[in-house]
Amino acid sequence: MASKKVNFTAERIASFPAAPGKNQTLYWDGKVPGLGLRVTPAGVRSYVFESRLFGQTVRVTIGNVRAWSLGDARTEAARLKTKIDAGVDPREERAEKEAAYAARQAETRRQIVVVTEVWAEYLVYLRTSISPKTKRPRSARYIADHEALAALGGEAKKRGKGLTVAGPLAPLMALKLNELTDRCVAEWLAEEADERPTNAAHAFRLLRAFVHWLAGQDEYKGVVPADACDSPKVQAVLPASNAKDGDCLQREQLSGWFSAVRQIENPVIAIYLQGLLLNGPRRNELAALRWDEVDFRWHSMVLADKVEGTRVIPLTPYFESLLQELHRLNNTPPNAELLERMSEKGEEWKPSEWVFASRTSASGHIEEPRFQHAKVLEVAGIPHVTVNGLRRSFGTLSEWCEVPVGIVAQIQGHKPSALAEKHYRRRPLDLLRLWHRRIEAWMLEQAGIDIAWMQEDRTLQVGA
């Protein structure tokens, strides 16, 4: 601080130099106590005020000399001096005003922000966080469902002609967040349920999870009413999302289904679809299978599991033979022409880490098998069965082999439904293999596929 005070004038303020080697140089007004001028090496000049409060130095920046006249700066310094004499810290006062302003701005945004903006934030959260239920990253399929169900539509279809249809959640995306009341949700749900009840029920579950997430975010807490998705008026119009009748292959349809699947030129999709039926996993569990999770020596594979995290199931003889062929193809380099083209693009060939690899999907493995499965059903002349219906078919058709329900549930990764199953049943892999091989052999027998080589395995005869 300069020890000498000088009566400020406009000319003096403009001419005060910055002292060499210092970050700032201070000059003090001889007319108004506490008023100072700060000059930086870059030539920036600002009025400041300095005083003492309860033995502590208090310094406040008033503002740049370009914005404040000398008279206004002296008036502000006098006001600040009055505050100090009254025992009020101007810094605290200013901080309180800034906090109040920020709160008003945040509340204004809370009231005007639209659903689509926050939905985008929610998708980032889903992509980058771990699911509290499964303790694993969420699948690409799960994220894609959120995007598809909220899509506005009107874009060119990737397959076929025409434009895409808006998703069930699209009507809500343009609303303000605070407009998501139980009345709004009930009216939306009733309208969607009339046209597409299953999709509406699925979309509602995603919306409810979104609303619950909002309640845990400080920025949006309280904007959406707590009962927006849980009030009686909403539950009254919620459609049932039970599986459609017939969403399951019948015994007499196995022959046609296997015949059509085995005609698919792409071995990856052909083996993937057979794997869904022969093992009963969730579609994304099998799609995300990596080669390091397949054990040909001990005839087992490790699948992701939304209940336990992971589960180990048997690798049955027929399906294992399919995977061995897929493994051979995966490890066979492409022809010289393709290798040369890859080299020109700066790409290097290497075997895929994924069992059901895909060159076109962002994840590197199969994502959407519905199109191919629909063609299989058409060729076989079988009424519509969803891809998830193949999982349902495994559980249903297993009853023909009189397999214990707990065995099927453990293979499929179902949550135990009884106390004994939950706490006292831990079936070893060998026991699962015994029954799983019987299921596979029975299905192949119904399909008319030669299983003579499998019958040589003595484990099939155990308990017969």
Helices and strands as residue ranges (DSSP letters): E 5-6, H 10-15, E 25-29, E 35-39, E 45-53, E 56-64, H 70-85, H 90-112, H 115-128, H 140-149, H 170-173, G 177-179, H 182-195, H 197-215, H 232-237, G 251-253, H 254-261, H 267-279, H 283-287, G 291-293, E 294-295, E 300-305, E 309-314, H 317-330, H 336-344, H 370-380, H 387-397, G 398-401, H 405-412, H 419-423, H 429-447, H 452-455, G 458-460
